[in-house]
Structure formats: structure tokens, C-alpha cells
Amino acid sequence: MASEATYSCADVFSQEDLSLLAKSLKDEKFRALFSEYAKEVCEPENQKQFERELKQLEKERGVEAVFVHPSPGFALAVGGQKSGPVFVNICSSDVVQKPSFTRVDDGVNKGENWSWPHALPKPRRELLSKKVRLLRGDDSKAVNDVGRQAVVHDVVFHPDALQLASGSHLMKHTLIQTAMDSLCKNFQIKAEQPEEIETSVKYIGKPMQSVIKRVVDKKLFEASEQMSFHQDERTKVLENEIKNINEESTNSVMKEEVAGPLKPQYKVKHVSKMDLQDFSVQLIPQCGPAWRPHTLEVEVELPGVTRASQVDANVWPQSIVLSTDSTPQYKLELPLPYPVDEDLSAAKFDVSTQKLTLTLSVIPANKKNQGTVHDHSPSSDSGIECEPDYRTNSDGDNSSEVSLSSQEESLKGIDATEEEEDNVFEPTPSKSRVTLIPSYTVKQTKESLCVVLNCGNVLPSSVVAKLVDDHSARVELSSIGGGHTMLHYGLTVVCSPLQIAKSGVTSKVQDSIVEVTIKKAVSGQWETCQIGDGDRLTTVVLTSSSALDTEAKSSKKSMKSSKEPKCEVQV
């Protein structure tokens, strides 16, 4: 019977669910909670509330829901079924229509044509705790084994139908035949003559309620069904997508397992210990790849590794070889940018983050390489005394870290090999040096514009004043700062749209004061000019000659002499 097999436990629950349920039922706390839930569900008030809510939901989709609570009548046993014992409960409920008849008299046949309305709930499986015997008098026999499952069907008639059957053997036979024909048509039960069970058993199992649904609003029902259809389609699409994703992930994992160990992600950090004395000579230190780190920190991410014993790391002077005994397996062969001392190396595995940190001590360069590395450092007679062994700890913010994420980037820190003579007074290439704007004073006459620069310790040979074009001039110079640091200055004077005379830019150095004279192409007073370096230009307002004369007369008492009218702006 196909319908009987449909309602087994295996079709409702998966094997995993059944195993989990069996395991949970062994827990006393779970059994107590489950028992409490079962009692709550079986309470009459809760069942009535459930029926009201279900009726309301069905009404919203244009369906009338009627609950059928069967009352026991009598029970039948149907033999000849391959699946085992099959029982039929003849029940009654007043929600089912009453039986009716019509008289027939066609001249040949005369009688009554009866109609027996009934309801057929879904069949169920019952585990019977006692034997059931047929109604055969003294020679009755049991039709089931204790503890064996049996399929139970309910056929629900109106109470008037059972009353008619109890008063007439013919009516009872007609009612039973109607029930069996309906079961044979709907549930493929073999049409054999059923046998009535002993009168003491009126119902097999426990009466179960069912629902009769009738469509009362066709338009509303069709709209609801259409919406449910689309939802089912979307659910199927999502289920197929999830299935495809799971298959792809499974295939990718299988491919990775076949391909061999995985290469983990890693980072290489160059850690250097710094001190303020490293910056005491040069204004801008040469902190490029020429600086040799003190240690290398290699961080390797190992997802899936739960113990340090699963990691096998071998440190060599120029490389690291790492492998794991885990799922998945990892393998890493990493060349190092600097030779390291494997005896002074340390390893730490963090279980929470599943990250391995290797601290590798870099072997210091020899004296020759050190001279090459620090070709921009101060000379031995720079006047600064320091203890070679004095260094502050670099455990805090003094560590300089350069993070690399690939083998190619980790090889960029190779020491420079070109040797240069160390000379702090040697001019720095213009492409790499930083030019400062010096403090200046501007003076103006009718014939020229004078810019006075006060830098201190100016190297006379470094002063260069030149005409850039008809509207601008530039001066460049160098001086020696504190700690014998070479400082470079530059200044551009722009007087557009006014013009400067050709070969009209001269300079003079006296007592570290540089005076640059710019001759005007046309005599007169300039109102403004722009002074600065590159894009950093500042507009300077120049006072006219008449204003200067008035100011000079008013300040005669405080000034010793004034040879000519001039404008002076201090910046």
C-alpha cells in the first residue's frame, strides 16, 4: 500500500534527526521539558486556541476549515494486506452531512437510493500494546502481535448513519461496504470482506482530530495558491543554488587535497632599533633600504592548526622551511632578505589566532659593508661623542616595521654595494635634497629691488643668483647647520608683469649675510612682488617712494641717517 508507507517515521524525520532525538531522550532534563511541552499542547484550551487561529488563517485564503473530532463506533480488521495488520475505525461526527435517500420507481425497479456522506482522514501507524481479537464467538483469534505496528484508517459518518446501522443488519452491511469502497478507491486497500472486532474494542488507537477544508472564495483562494506556487518555485531555486554551492565547495576541497599542501599567507616585518642620536646629524636621515634591520619577524597564518606540535619549522641562514601535520596541510619555503642566526631565533604559536610568529636575529654586516651602508652618516670627527653600546630598547613605538606580503618584496632589502667617499660637505644631488626658504628682507629703490638673506654660516662658493626670465630671478645657497649638517636654501622673486633688466641680478656675501640686487628694466616704484620657492609663493606689498619719504621725515629723530628712499619688509 503506497499510502501506508508514505506516513512512516522515516518520511517525516531524517535518520540524523531520529538519532538526535534518541540521544536527547536519554537526557533527563530534555525528557522533563518534552513532557511539559506535550502536556501544554494537549490542554483543551490550547487546542481550542489552535483551532481558532487555524480557521482564521484559512479564512484569509478563502477556505473554510472545519475540525472533525471522531466519536468511536466499532472497529474492523482487514486481512490480506502485505504491509501487516490493517484496521478500520467506523466513527461519527456531527460536522459530516447526514445520510439521505431518494425513492426510485422506474416501473421495473422500485426502492430507495441511499447516500452515505463520510470523511476520510489520513491513515496513521499505531503501536498496539495488547492483542485484538475478531468477533467469532469462542473460536476468535488474535489478528495482531503485541508491539507490532499496524495501519489504522478512520471513516467518519454522521451519528444518524451509525444509528441506522445499529438497528438494521442490511444498513450496517451497506455502511461497511461504502467505507471499504472509499478506502479501496483512495488508499488502494484490497477489497476483501472485513471482519468485525470484538465489541469491547470500539476504536483502535487514540482518536485523532482532522480538518475538512472547503473553498468559499474562489478568487481569493486562487490568488493565495498562485502566491504559494511562486514561493515554492523560489524555494526550489534557492535549494538548487545551495546544493550547487555545496557541490562546488566539496569539489574544490577535493581538488586541494589532491593538489597537495597549501601555501599559507605570511608577512615579513623588518624591525630596527632606533635612537635620537641616529637623527642628530642630518636634517633628513637616509632611511631607505640601506638601513639594515636588527631582526626579522615572520608571521604565518595557519587556519586549522590547533597545537604547536603540529608545526615543523626549520630556520636556515638564508631561508625558512615550514610544514604542518594538520587538516589542511601547509608547506612554506621562504627565502630571507638578510642572513639570520638560527641559534638566536625564537618561535611562538598563538592558539587563539592560529598564527605562528618567528623572530629571527639578523647577522650584522662586516665593517666594510657597514661603511657602505652608512655612507651618509656623520664622520668620526663630527664633534659628537656617543657610546657605541648605548641604545634604548625598541620594544615599544621605537620599532620601525616594513611589512612585505610576498617573496619578491622581501628581497628588496639587499645591501647597497656601491662605495662612496663620506664627506658631509659634499653637495647633495638636487633631485634628492630638500630646499628651505630662508628669512629675508626686501628693500626697494626706483632703480632696483634688494633682497637681504640672513642664513648664518653661508658657504660663499655655494651662492648662485641668476635671472630665470624677464619677470623672475632666483638665488640658491648652502650653509652649515648644527652638527655640521648641510642645509640648502632657495628663493625665487617674481615681479610679473614688470620686467627685470638683462644681466641685472647680482649677489654679495658679507658676514654670512647675502644681499641680492635685482635691477629694474624701467625705473619706478613697484607695488608688489612674489617671493618663495616653487609653488610656495608669498605676495609682498612694497611701499611707494613718497610714503617712504614721509616715514623717513617723521622718524628722523630716532634714526641716525637715511641715504635714499627705500621700502623694507621683514619676513
Summary of the structure (lengths in Angstrom):
residues: 571
radius of gyration: 52.0
end to end distance: 106.8
largest distance: 158.0
contacts: 1497
relative contact order: 0.07
helix: 28%
strand: 33%
